[in-house]
């Protein structure tokens, strides 16, 4: 959690230093992110209290394959995006 907060602060500071956003924009982004995090945690706790969520996950082989597929898809999409952003297509 500390690493995540540290990265968020660094990204916000980089936006200010690079003159992409004003301080008020970055602070507003932090505020909206905190609001959504609070809502998500509240809904999760409420559903847990109502016994609507079962946190005991059984790891079947199909679920493991799905997780690996999801992780690889995100990595491949990130690599493709990073490569395409270096070579803009029709400007």
TIVO-2410 file (N, C-alpha, C; in nm, 3 decimals):
# residues 91
REC num residu      c1      c2      c3 atome chaine
REC   1      X   0.083  -0.118   0.000     N      A
REC   1      X   0.000   0.000   0.000    CA      A
REC   1      X   0.088   0.125   0.000     C      A
REC   2      X   0.196   0.120   0.077     N      A
REC   2      X   0.287   0.235   0.081    CA      A
REC   2      X   0.349   0.261  -0.055     C      A
REC   3      X   0.384   0.154  -0.127     N      A
REC   3      X   0.442   0.169  -0.260    CA      A
REC   3      X   0.340   0.231  -0.356     C      A
REC   4      X   0.216   0.191  -0.346     N      A
REC   4      X   0.111   0.245  -0.432    CA      A
REC   4      X   0.090   0.393  -0.406     C      A
REC   5      X   0.084   0.431  -0.279     N      A
REC   5      X   0.067   0.573  -0.245    CA      A
REC   5      X   0.188   0.653  -0.294     C      A
REC   6      X   0.307   0.597  -0.276     N      A
REC   6      X   0.429   0.665  -0.320    CA      A
REC   6      X   0.428   0.687  -0.471     C      A
REC   7      X   0.388   0.586  -0.547     N      A
REC   7      X   0.381   0.600  -0.693    CA      A
REC   7      X   0.275   0.702  -0.735     C      A
REC   8      X   0.163   0.704  -0.665     N      A
REC   8      X   0.059   0.803  -0.697    CA      A
REC   8      X   0.109   0.945  -0.673     C      A
REC   9      X   0.180   0.965  -0.563     N      A
REC   9      X   0.236   1.097  -0.534    CA      A
REC   9      X   0.339   1.135  -0.640     C      A
REC  10      X   0.425   1.039  -0.678     N      A
REC  10      X   0.525   1.069  -0.781    CA      A
REC  10      X   0.461   1.104  -0.915     C      A
REC  11      X   0.357   1.033  -0.952     N      A
REC  11      X   0.288   1.062  -1.078    CA      A
REC  11      X   0.224   1.200  -1.072     C      A
REC  12      X   0.161   1.232  -0.959     N      A
REC  12      X   0.102   1.365  -0.944    CA      A
REC  12      X   0.206   1.475  -0.951     C      A
REC  13      X   0.319   1.455  -0.884     N      A
REC  13      X   0.426   1.554  -0.889    CA      A
REC  13      X   0.484   1.568  -1.030     C      A
REC  14      X   0.494   1.457  -1.102     N      A
REC  14      X   0.547   1.465  -1.238    CA      A
REC  14      X   0.454   1.545  -1.328     C      A
REC  15      X   0.324   1.534  -1.307     N      A
REC  15      X   0.228   1.612  -1.386    CA      A
REC  15      X   0.247   1.761  -1.362     C      A
REC  16      X   0.276   1.798  -1.238     N      A
REC  16      X   0.297   1.940  -1.205    CA      A
REC  16      X   0.431   1.988  -1.260     C      A
REC  17      X   0.536   1.910  -1.239     N      A
REC  17      X   0.670   1.950  -1.283    CA      A
REC  17      X   0.676   1.964  -1.434     C      A
REC  18      X   0.609   1.876  -1.507     N      A
REC  18      X   0.610   1.880  -1.653    CA      A
REC  18      X   0.509   1.979  -1.711     C      A
REC  19      X   0.444   2.058  -1.624     N      A
REC  19      X   0.346   2.159  -1.665    CA      A
REC  19      X   0.231   2.099  -1.746     C      A
REC  20      X   0.191   1.978  -1.714     N      A
REC  20      X   0.076   1.917  -1.781    CA      A
REC  20      X  -0.054   1.953  -1.709     C      A
REC  21      X  -0.047   1.971  -1.577     N      A
REC  21      X  -0.165   2.001  -1.496    CA      A
REC  21      X  -0.128   2.101  -1.388     C      A
REC  22      X  -0.230   2.170  -1.338     N      A
REC  22      X  -0.212   2.258  -1.224    CA      A
REC  22      X  -0.220   2.176  -1.095     C      A
REC  23      X  -0.173   2.235  -0.986     N      A
REC  23      X  -0.181   2.168  -0.855    CA      A
REC  23      X  -0.325   2.134  -0.820     C      A
REC  24      X  -0.418   2.225  -0.853     N      A
REC  24      X  -0.559   2.200  -0.821    CA      A
REC  24      X  -0.613   2.079  -0.898     C      A
REC  25      X  -0.566   2.057  -1.021     N      A
REC  25      X  -0.607   1.940  -1.098    CA      A
REC  25      X  -0.559   1.811  -1.033     C      A
REC  26      X  -0.434   1.811  -0.989     N      A
REC  26      X  -0.377   1.692  -0.926    CA      A
REC  26      X  -0.447   1.665  -0.793     C      A
REC  27      X  -0.469   1.770  -0.714     N      A
REC  27      X  -0.538   1.751  -0.586    CA      A
REC  27      X  -0.682   1.703  -0.608     C      A
REC  28      X  -0.747   1.754  -0.712     N      A
REC  28      X  -0.881   1.707  -0.745    CA      A
REC  28      X  -0.881   1.559  -0.785     C      A
REC  29      X  -0.777   1.519  -0.859     N      A
REC  29      X  -0.765   1.377  -0.896    CA      A
REC  29      X  -0.746   1.288  -0.775     C      A
REC  30      X  -0.664   1.336  -0.680     N      A
REC  30      X  -0.645   1.260  -0.556    CA      A
REC  30      X  -0.777   1.250  -0.480     C      A
REC  31      X  -0.853   1.360  -0.477     N      A
REC  31      X  -0.980   1.362  -0.406    CA      A
REC  31      X  -1.080   1.265  -0.469     C      A
REC  32      X  -1.092   1.267  -0.601     N      A
REC  32      X  -1.185   1.177  -0.669    CA      A
REC  32      X  -1.142   1.031  -0.652     C      A
REC  33      X  -1.011   1.005  -0.662     N      A
REC  33      X  -0.961   0.869  -0.640    CA      A
REC  33      X  -0.990   0.819  -0.500     C      A
REC  34      X  -0.972   0.906  -0.401     N      A
REC  34      X  -1.001   0.869  -0.262    CA      A
REC  34      X  -1.150   0.844  -0.242     C      A
REC  35      X  -1.232   0.926  -0.307     N      A
REC  35      X  -1.377   0.906  -0.299    CA      A
REC  35      X  -1.417   0.770  -0.353     C      A
REC  36      X  -1.366   0.732  -0.472     N      A
REC  36      X  -1.401   0.604  -0.531    CA      A
REC  36      X  -1.347   0.487  -0.448     C      A
REC  37      X  -1.229   0.503  -0.392     N      A
REC  37      X  -1.174   0.399  -0.306    CA      A
REC  37      X  -1.262   0.380  -0.183     C      A
REC  38      X  -1.308   0.490  -0.124     N      A
REC  38      X  -1.396   0.484  -0.007    CA      A
REC  38      X  -1.528   0.416  -0.042     C      A
REC  39      X  -1.585   0.451  -0.157     N      A
REC  39      X  -1.711   0.389  -0.200    CA      A
REC  39      X  -1.691   0.239  -0.223     C      A
REC  40      X  -1.582   0.202  -0.289     N      A
REC  40      X  -1.558   0.060  -0.317    CA      A
REC  40      X  -1.539  -0.021  -0.189     C      A
REC  41      X  -1.463   0.033  -0.095     N      A
REC  41      X  -1.443  -0.038   0.032    CA      A
REC  41      X  -1.574  -0.048   0.109     C      A
REC  42      X  -1.653   0.059   0.108     N      A
REC  42      X  -1.781   0.058   0.180    CA      A
REC  42      X  -1.876  -0.045   0.121     C      A
REC  43      X  -1.886  -0.052  -0.010     N      A
REC  43      X  -1.975  -0.150  -0.075    CA      A
REC  43      X  -1.925  -0.292  -0.047     C      A
REC  44      X  -1.793  -0.311  -0.052     N      A
REC  44      X  -1.737  -0.443  -0.025    CA      A
REC  44      X  -1.768  -0.487   0.119     C      A
REC  45      X  -1.751  -0.397   0.214     N      A
REC  45      X  -1.780  -0.430   0.354    CA      A
REC  45      X  -1.929  -0.456   0.375     C      A
REC  46      X  -2.013  -0.378   0.309     N      A
REC  46      X  -2.157  -0.396   0.322    CA      A
REC  46      X  -2.199  -0.532   0.266     C      A
REC  47      X  -2.147  -0.569   0.149     N      A
REC  47      X  -2.180  -0.698   0.090    CA      A
REC  47      X  -2.125  -0.813   0.174     C      A
REC  48      X  -2.009  -0.794   0.234     N      A
REC  48      X  -1.953  -0.898   0.322    CA      A
REC  48      X  -2.041  -0.916   0.445     C      A
REC  49      X  -2.089  -0.807   0.501     N      A
REC  49      X  -2.175  -0.815   0.620    CA      A
REC  49      X  -2.308  -0.884   0.589     C      A
REC  50      X  -2.356  -0.869   0.466     N      A
REC  50      X  -2.482  -0.933   0.426    CA      A
REC  50      X  -2.460  -1.075   0.375     C      A
REC  51      X  -2.336  -1.126   0.382     N      A
REC  51      X  -2.300  -1.260   0.333    CA      A
REC  51      X  -2.332  -1.278   0.184     C      A
REC  52      X  -2.311  -1.174   0.107     N      A
REC  52      X  -2.330  -1.181  -0.038    CA      A
REC  52      X  -2.199  -1.210  -0.111     C      A
REC  53      X  -2.085  -1.198  -0.039     N      A
REC  53      X  -1.955  -1.223  -0.100    CA      A
REC  53      X  -1.889  -1.338  -0.025     C      A
REC  54      X  -1.840  -1.435  -0.099     N      A
REC  54      X  -1.765  -1.545  -0.041    CA      A
REC  54      X  -1.618  -1.525  -0.076     C      A
REC  55      X  -1.536  -1.500   0.025     N      A
REC  55      X  -1.395  -1.468   0.002    CA      A
REC  55      X  -1.308  -1.592  -0.008     C      A
REC  56      X  -1.364  -1.709   0.012     N      A
REC  56      X  -1.287  -1.833   0.002    CA      A
REC  56      X  -1.290  -1.881  -0.143     C      A
REC  57      X  -1.187  -1.851  -0.217     N      A
REC  57      X  -1.180  -1.884  -0.359    CA      A
REC  57      X  -1.109  -2.017  -0.375     C      A
REC  58      X  -1.170  -2.105  -0.452     N      A
REC  58      X  -1.104  -2.231  -0.486    CA      A
REC  58      X  -1.037  -2.213  -0.620     C      A
REC  59      X  -0.909  -2.244  -0.626     N      A
REC  59      X  -0.831  -2.222  -0.748    CA      A
REC  59      X  -0.835  -2.346  -0.836     C      A
REC  60      X  -0.931  -2.346  -0.926     N      A
REC  60      X  -0.937  -2.455  -1.024    CA      A
REC  60      X  -0.838  -2.424  -1.137     C      A
REC  61      X  -0.810  -2.524  -1.218     N      A
REC  61      X  -0.714  -2.503  -1.326    CA      A
REC  61      X  -0.765  -2.401  -1.427     C      A
REC  62      X  -0.895  -2.398  -1.452     N      A
REC  62      X  -0.948  -2.300  -1.548    CA      A
REC  62      X  -0.934  -2.158  -1.494     C      A
REC  63      X  -0.948  -2.141  -1.363     N      A
REC  63      X  -0.933  -2.008  -1.305    CA      A
REC  63      X  -0.788  -1.962  -1.312     C      A
REC  64      X  -0.696  -2.053  -1.289     N      A
REC  64      X  -0.553  -2.019  -1.298    CA      A
REC  64      X  -0.519  -1.978  -1.441     C      A
REC  65      X  -0.569  -2.054  -1.539     N      A
REC  65      X  -0.544  -2.018  -1.679    CA      A
REC  65      X  -0.603  -1.883  -1.713     C      A
REC  66      X  -0.722  -1.853  -1.661     N      A
REC  66      X  -0.785  -1.724  -1.687    CA      A
REC  66      X  -0.703  -1.609  -1.628     C      A
REC  67      X  -0.650  -1.627  -1.508     N      A
REC  67      X  -0.568  -1.523  -1.446    CA      A
REC  67      X  -0.441  -1.501  -1.527     C      A
REC  68      X  -0.376  -1.608  -1.569     N      A
REC  68      X  -0.255  -1.594  -1.650    CA      A
REC  68      X  -0.287  -1.528  -1.784     C      A
REC  69      X  -0.397  -1.565  -1.845     N      A
REC  69      X  -0.438  -1.503  -1.971    CA      A
REC  69      X  -0.463  -1.354  -1.953     C      A
REC  70      X  -0.528  -1.316  -1.844     N      A
REC  70      X  -0.556  -1.175  -1.817    CA      A
REC  70      X  -0.428  -1.096  -1.798     C      A
REC  71      X  -0.335  -1.150  -1.719     N      A
REC  71      X  -0.209  -1.081  -1.693    CA      A
REC  71      X  -0.129  -1.066  -1.822     C      A
REC  72      X  -0.120  -1.172  -1.901     N      A
REC  72      X  -0.047  -1.165  -2.027    CA      A
REC  72      X  -0.112  -1.068  -2.126     C      A
REC  73      X  -0.245  -1.064  -2.129     N      A
REC  73      X  -0.314  -0.971  -2.217    CA      A
REC  73      X  -0.282  -0.827  -2.182     C      A
REC  74      X  -0.281  -0.795  -2.054     N      A
REC  74      X  -0.248  -0.659  -2.012    CA      A
REC  74      X  -0.104  -0.626  -2.046     C      A
REC  75      X  -0.013  -0.720  -2.025     N      A
REC  75      X   0.127  -0.694  -2.058    CA      A
REC  75      X   0.148  -0.674  -2.208     C      A
REC  76      X   0.085  -0.757  -2.289     N      A
REC  76      X   0.097  -0.744  -2.434    CA      A
REC  76      X   0.038  -0.612  -2.481     C      A
REC  77      X  -0.078  -0.574  -2.427     N      A
REC  77      X  -0.139  -0.447  -2.465    CA      A
REC  77      X  -0.050  -0.329  -2.425     C      A
REC  78      X   0.015  -0.338  -2.310     N      A
REC  78      X   0.105  -0.232  -2.265    CA      A
REC  78      X   0.225  -0.220  -2.358     C      A
REC  79      X   0.283  -0.332  -2.397     N      A
REC  79      X   0.398  -0.329  -2.488    CA      A
REC  79      X   0.358  -0.272  -2.623     C      A
REC  80      X   0.243  -0.314  -2.675     N      A
REC  80      X   0.197  -0.263  -2.804    CA      A
REC  80      X   0.172  -0.113  -2.796     C      A
REC  81      X   0.107  -0.068  -2.690     N      A
REC  81      X   0.079   0.074  -2.673    CA      A
REC  81      X   0.209   0.154  -2.663     C      A
REC  82      X   0.304   0.103  -2.586     N      A
REC  82      X   0.431   0.174  -2.570    CA      A
REC  82      X   0.505   0.185  -2.703     C      A
REC  83      X   0.502   0.080  -2.783     N      A
REC  83      X   0.570   0.083  -2.913    CA      A
REC  83      X   0.498   0.174  -3.013     C      A
REC  84      X   0.366   0.171  -3.013     N      A
REC  84      X   0.291   0.254  -3.108    CA      A
REC  84      X   0.298   0.402  -3.071     C      A
REC  85      X   0.314   0.433  -2.941     N      A
REC  85      X   0.319   0.573  -2.902    CA      A
REC  85      X   0.451   0.636  -2.947     C      A
REC  86      X   0.552   0.557  -2.975     N      A
REC  86      X   0.679   0.611  -3.023    CA      A
REC  86      X   0.673   0.643  -3.171     C      A
REC  87      X   0.586   0.576  -3.245     N      A
REC  87      X   0.575   0.594  -3.389    CA      A
REC  87      X   0.432   0.632  -3.424     C      A
REC  88      X   0.398   0.758  -3.411     N      A
REC  88      X   0.260   0.798  -3.444    CA      A
REC  88      X   0.225   0.768  -3.588     C      A
REC  89      X   0.107   0.718  -3.610     N      A
REC  89      X   0.068   0.674  -3.745    CA      A
REC  89      X   0.019   0.790  -3.831     C      A
REC  90      X  -0.026   0.850  -3.882     N      A
REC  90      X  -0.083   0.952  -3.963    CA      A
REC  90      X  -0.100   1.083  -3.884     C      A
REC  91      X   0.005   1.159  -3.877     N      A
REC  91      X  -0.008   1.289  -3.808    CA      A
REC  91      X  -0.015   1.400  -3.906     C      A
***
